[in-house]
């Protein structure tokens, strides 16, 4: 039987839209919670190191994606370099990251719309959003990515407008105010929230199989996306905190409960919560949440699809829709899991589980990078990472330190994450390896 194939329709501009769109919600919410842990200095230092990790990782990952343009991303790289078992762990980590990130964003979308439609429960809005964007992804990758590009451009424009409104009120003294409330240990506690600034950029690799001339265009999409995101991270962090200090974008006035809306809080100090400009920017800002929600659903579908295509999960998930040529079954299953996660109401914990998956993926991918360089030196590599071996080594070291830190500061969530990985491996060991049903792959 012929292997299921995805249709090639994507160019570098659409890849930029996917890359930035996957991540951009991290500029709109979530990152400010790291200020409560580390203050301006703690989160700033954590973000600096995480940004270095993502820049070095992205260029290293681009080499892998250009050399092996497959929908499985990290799974395919690890499977080829390290064998079935490590390939499985890399693929599972990727699926956990991409499947658990959307419920957190869906909850934020639901909470936002609930302000305007208080009669409709937040959870109902979030589930409706899941259904709508899953159907959009099923309808065709070109339509899905074109939509992603449009809303991403608008979301980026809104961040520039936000900075234009708040920067005139910027004062360096506000950055120094209570800059390290919990000592330097707070910088380690802030790591998950620094990761949230960039989480899921690697999803560009999962659409490499659907990219025209992937050996060239994946690099252009990855490179331009990470450059844009680093710039937006610095701009958003500085312009939001510089208005009135970090506490002003964590705690609403008169409350000691952290907010998921740092940009509206900063704007309220400049133009007031009743201003038309305030409401306009907040309305446009919703597109940032939609862009990441939609984009991660797209990437998650490809990751699960690849697991199905090689029979690591039921083969039904590795089928493409006969009309739209998209991984419809994988998208639907991911949606159902996401809705179950939504029903728990544990948004912060869901974000941290996604971070665990991401860091595991980064570590396994960089190990795979070094192994492939040694094991297959003659492999065609249309792009080679600059400053080898420094770039992949830096990414590997920072990701490893971050994983240890996140585990130490979140022991219960770490137990949940590693339990999921262990149970998944038990299934893999007894129902996949023992049956040896994976076609065309030699057991290792």
C-alpha positions in Angstrom: 0.0 0.0 0.0 1.4 3.4 -0.9 2.4 5.7 2.0 0.0 8.5 2.7 1.3 11.8 1.3 0.6 15.4 2.3 0.2 18.0 -0.5 3.0 20.5 -1.1 1.6 24.1 -1.2 3.7 26.2 1.3 6.3 28.9 0.5 8.5 31.0 2.8 6.0 33.7 3.5 3.4 31.2 4.7 6.0 29.5 6.8 6.9 32.8 8.5 3.2 33.2 9.2 3.1 29.7 10.8 6.3 30.2 12.8 5.3 33.6 14.3 1.7 32.6 14.6 2.5 29.5 16.6 4.3 31.5 19.2 2.8 35.0 19.3 0.1 34.3 21.9 3.1 34.1 24.3 3.5 37.9 23.9 -0.1 38.5 24.9 -0.5 36.4 28.1 1.3 34.1 30.4 4.8 35.5 30.4 3.9 38.1 33.1 3.3 35.4 35.6 7.1 34.9 35.6 7.4 38.4 37.0 5.7 37.3 40.2 8.4 34.5 40.5 11.5 36.4 39.4 10.7 40.1 39.1 12.0 42.1 36.2 15.6 41.0 36.7 14.8 37.3 37.3 12.4 36.9 34.3 14.8 39.1 32.2 17.7 36.8 32.9 15.7 33.7 32.3 14.3 35.1 29.1 17.8 36.1 27.9 19.1 32.5 28.3 15.9 31.0 26.8 16.1 33.3 23.8 19.7 32.2 23.3 18.5 28.6 23.5 15.8 29.2 20.9 18.1 31.0 18.4 20.8 28.3 18.6 18.1 25.6 18.6 16.2 27.0 15.7 19.2 27.2 13.4 20.3 23.7 14.4 16.8 22.3 13.9 16.6 24.0 10.5 19.5 21.8 9.4 17.5 18.7 10.4 14.3 19.9 8.9 15.9 20.8 5.5 17.8 17.4 5.4 14.8 15.3 6.5 11.6 17.2 5.5 9.0 14.9 7.1 5.8 15.8 9.0 7.0 14.0 12.2 9.7 16.6 12.9 11.7 15.6 16.0 10.3 12.0 15.8 11.7 11.4 12.3 15.1 12.9 13.3 15.4 10.9 16.5 14.2 7.7 14.9 16.8 7.9 12.2 19.6 8.9 14.5 18.9 7.0 17.7 16.5 4.2 16.8 12.9 3.4 17.5 12.8 3.8 21.2 14.4 7.3 21.3 12.4 8.2 18.2 9.3 7.3 20.2 10.3 9.4 23.2 11.0 12.4 20.9 7.7 12.0 19.1 5.7 11.6 22.3 7.4 14.7 23.8 6.4 16.7 20.7 2.8 15.5 20.7 2.5 16.3 24.4 3.8 19.8 23.8 1.5 20.5 20.8 -1.6 18.8 22.2 -1.4 20.4 25.7 -0.6 24.0 24.6 -3.8 24.7 22.7 -6.2 24.0 25.7 -4.4 26.7 27.7 -4.8 29.2 24.8 -8.4 28.1 24.2 -9.2 28.9 27.9 -7.7 32.4 27.4 -9.9 32.9 24.2 -12.9 31.7 26.1 -12.2 34.1 29.0 -11.8 37.0 26.6 -15.0 36.4 24.8 -16.8 35.9 28.0 -16.3 39.6 28.8 -18.3 40.5 25.8 -20.8 37.7 26.0 -21.2 37.0 29.7 -24.3 34.8 29.2 -22.1 32.2 27.4 -19.8 30.2 29.7 -16.1 30.4 29.1 -15.8 26.7 28.6 -18.5 26.6 25.9 -16.7 29.3 24.0 -13.4 27.5 24.3 -14.9 24.2 23.0 -16.6 26.1 20.1 -13.2 27.6 19.2 -11.6 24.1 19.2 -14.3 22.8 16.8 -14.1 25.8 14.4 -10.3 25.8 14.0 -10.1 22.0 13.8 -12.5 22.1 10.9 -10.6 24.9 9.3 -7.4 22.8 9.4 -9.2 19.8 8.0 -10.5 21.9 5.0 -7.0 22.3 3.5 -3.5 23.4 4.5 -3.3 26.3 2.0 -6.6 27.8 3.4 -5.5 27.2 7.0 -2.0 28.7 6.5 -3.3 31.7 4.5 -5.7 32.4 7.4 -2.8 32.0 9.8 -0.7 34.5 7.9 -3.5 37.2 7.9 -4.2 37.0 11.6 -0.5 36.8 12.4 0.3 40.0 10.5 -2.6 41.8 12.3 -1.4 40.5 15.7 2.2 41.6 15.0 0.9 45.1 13.9 -1.1 45.3 17.2 2.1 44.7 19.2 3.8 47.5 17.4 0.9 49.8 18.1 0.9 48.8 21.7 4.6 49.7 21.9 3.9 53.0 20.2 1.3 53.9 22.8 3.2 52.8 25.9 6.9 53.6 25.1 6.4 57.4 25.5 5.6 56.6 29.2 8.6 54.2 29.5 11.0 54.9 32.5 14.1 52.8 33.3 13.3 53.3 37.0 10.2 51.1 36.5 12.4 48.2 35.4 14.6 48.5 38.5 11.6 48.7 40.9 11.6 45.6 43.1 13.6 43.9 40.3 14.5 40.7 42.3 11.7 39.9 44.8 12.7 36.3 45.4 16.5 36.4 44.9 18.2 34.7 42.0 16.3 31.5 42.7 13.3 33.3 41.2 15.0 33.3 37.8 14.9 29.5 37.8 11.2 29.5 38.8 10.5 32.0 36.0 11.9 29.6 33.3 8.5 28.1 32.1 7.2 31.6 31.6 10.3 32.6 29.6 9.8 29.5 27.5 6.2 30.6 26.9 7.5 33.6 24.9 8.8 31.2 22.2 7.1 27.8 22.8 6.2 25.8 19.6 8.4 27.7 17.1 9.7 24.2 16.1 6.3 23.5 14.7 7.5 24.9 11.3 9.4 21.7 10.8 6.2 19.7 11.0 4.9 21.2 7.7 8.2 20.7 5.9 6.6 17.8 4.0 3.9 20.2 2.7 6.5 22.9 1.7 7.5 23.7 -1.9 11.3 23.3 -2.1 11.6 22.6 1.6 15.5 22.6 1.5 15.3 26.3 0.9 12.0 27.6 2.2 12.1 25.9 5.6 15.3 27.8 6.5 13.8 31.1 5.3 10.6 30.5 7.3 12.5 29.4 10.5 15.1 32.2 10.3 12.7 35.1 9.7 10.3 33.8 12.3 12.8 33.6 15.1 14.2 37.0 14.3 10.7 38.5 14.4 9.9 36.8 17.7 13.1 37.8 19.5 12.4 41.4 18.5 8.8 41.3 19.6 9.8 39.7 22.9 12.2 42.5 23.8 9.8 45.2 22.6 6.7 43.8 24.5 8.6 43.1 27.7 10.1 46.5 27.9 7.1 48.6 26.8 4.7 46.7 29.2 6.9 46.7 32.3 8.4 50.1 31.7 5.0 51.9 32.1 4.5 51.3 35.9 6.7 48.5 37.0 6.2 44.7 36.9 3.6 44.5 39.6 1.3 46.7 37.5 1.2 44.1 34.7 0.8 41.1 37.1 -1.9 42.3 39.6 -5.0 44.2 38.6 -5.6 47.3 40.8 -7.0 46.2 44.1 -6.3 42.5 43.6 -3.6 40.1 44.7 -4.6 37.5 42.1 -2.3 37.3 39.0 -3.8 38.4 35.7 -3.5 36.7 32.3 -3.8 40.1 30.6 -0.6 42.1 31.0 -1.0 44.3 27.9 -4.5 45.6 28.9 -3.2 46.3 32.4 -0.3 48.3 31.0 -2.6 50.2 28.5 -4.9 51.1 31.3 -2.2 53.1 33.0 -1.6 55.1 29.8 -5.0 55.7 28.1 -7.5 54.4 30.7 -9.7 51.4 30.6 -12.6 53.4 29.1 -10.6 54.8 26.1 -11.6 53.7 22.6 -8.0 53.0 21.9 -7.8 50.6 24.8 -10.8 48.6 23.5 -9.6 48.7 19.9 -6.1 47.3 20.8 -7.6 44.7 23.1 -10.0 43.5 20.4 -7.1 43.2 17.8 -5.0 41.5 20.5 -7.4 38.6 20.5 -5.9 37.7 17.1 -2.6 36.9 18.8 -4.4 34.2 20.8 -6.2 32.9 17.7 -3.0 32.8 15.7 -1.2 30.6 18.1 -4.2 28.4 18.8 -4.8 27.8 15.2 -1.1 27.3 14.3 -0.4 24.8 17.1 -3.5 22.8 16.1 -2.0 22.6 12.6 1.4 21.4 13.8 -0.1 19.0 16.3 -2.1 17.3 13.6 1.1 16.6 11.6 2.9 15.2 14.6 0.1 12.8 15.5 -0.3 11.9 11.8 3.3 10.8 11.5 2.9 8.5 14.6 -0.1 6.9 12.9 1.7 6.7 9.5 4.4 4.5 11.1 1.9 2.6 13.2 3.2 3.8 16.6 -0.5 4.6 17.3 -3.5 3.2 15.4 -3.0 3.4 11.7 -6.3 5.3 11.3 -4.4 8.4 12.6 -2.0 8.2 9.7 -4.6 8.5 7.0 -5.2 11.7 5.0 -8.6 13.0 4.0 -9.3 11.8 0.5 -10.6 15.2 -0.6 -8.7 17.8 1.4 -5.4 15.8 1.7 -5.0 16.8 5.3 -4.6 14.6 8.5 -8.2 14.9 9.5 -8.3 11.9 11.8 -5.3 13.1 13.8 -6.7 16.6 14.0 -10.0 15.3 15.5 -8.3 13.0 18.0 -6.1 15.9 19.2 -9.2 18.1 19.5 -10.9 15.5 21.8 -7.8 15.2 24.0 -7.6 19.0 24.2 -11.2 19.4 25.2 -10.7 16.8 28.0 -7.7 18.9 29.2 -9.9 22.0 29.1 -12.4 20.4 31.3 -9.8 20.0 34.1 -9.6 23.8 34.4 -5.9 23.6 35.2 -4.6 26.1 32.7 -1.3 26.9 34.5 -0.5 23.2 35.0 -1.3 22.5 31.3 1.1 25.2 30.2 3.9 23.6 32.4 3.2 20.1 31.0 3.6 21.6 27.5 6.9 23.1 28.6 8.1 19.7 29.8 7.3 18.2 26.4 9.1 21.1 24.6 12.3 20.8 26.6 12.4 17.0 26.2 12.0 17.5 22.5 14.8 20.0 22.3 17.2 17.8 24.2 16.5 14.7 22.1 16.6 16.7 18.9 20.1 18.1 19.6 21.4 14.7 20.6 20.0 13.4 17.3 21.7 16.3 15.5 25.2 15.3 16.8 24.6 11.6 16.1 23.5 12.2 12.5 26.5 14.5 11.9 28.8 11.6 13.0 26.8 8.6 11.7 25.7 10.1 8.3 28.3 12.7 7.3 27.5 12.3 3.7 23.8 13.0 4.1 22.6 15.8 1.9 22.4 18.9 4.0 21.1 21.9 1.9 21.7 24.1 5.0 24.3 23.6 7.7 24.1 25.4 11.1 26.6 28.2 11.5 29.2 28.0 14.3 29.1 24.3 14.6 29.4 22.6 17.1 28.8 25.7 19.4 25.1 26.4 18.3 23.7 22.9 18.9 25.8 22.4 22.1 24.5 25.7 23.6 20.9 24.7 22.8 21.5 21.3 24.4 23.1 22.6 27.5 20.5 25.3 28.2 17.6 23.0 27.5 19.0 20.4 29.9 19.5 23.0 32.7 16.0 24.3 32.1 14.5 20.8 32.3 16.2 20.2 35.6 15.1 23.6 37.0 11.5 23.2 35.8 11.4 19.7 37.4 12.7 20.9 40.8 10.2 23.8 40.9 7.2 21.8 39.7 7.7 18.3 41.2 4.0 17.3 41.1 3.5 18.3 37.4 6.9 16.6 36.6 5.5 13.4 38.1 2.4 13.7 35.9 4.4 14.4 32.8 6.9 11.5 33.3 4.1 9.2 34.2 2.4 10.0 30.9 5.6 9.3 29.0 6.1 6.0 31.0 2.6 4.7 30.3 2.9 5.6 26.6 6.2 3.7 26.4 4.6 0.6 28.0 2.0 0.7 25.2 4.8 1.2 22.6 6.9 -1.7 24.0 4.1 -4.3 24.2 1.9 -3.3 21.2 4.4 -1.9 18.7 7.9 -3.3 19.4 6.7 -6.8 20.3 4.6 -7.0 17.2 7.2 -5.3 15.0 4.5 -3.8 12.7 6.4 -0.7 11.7 7.1 -1.0 8.0 10.5 -0.2 6.5 12.2 0.5 9.9 14.8 -1.8 11.4 14.4 -2.4 15.2 17.2 -1.0 17.3 
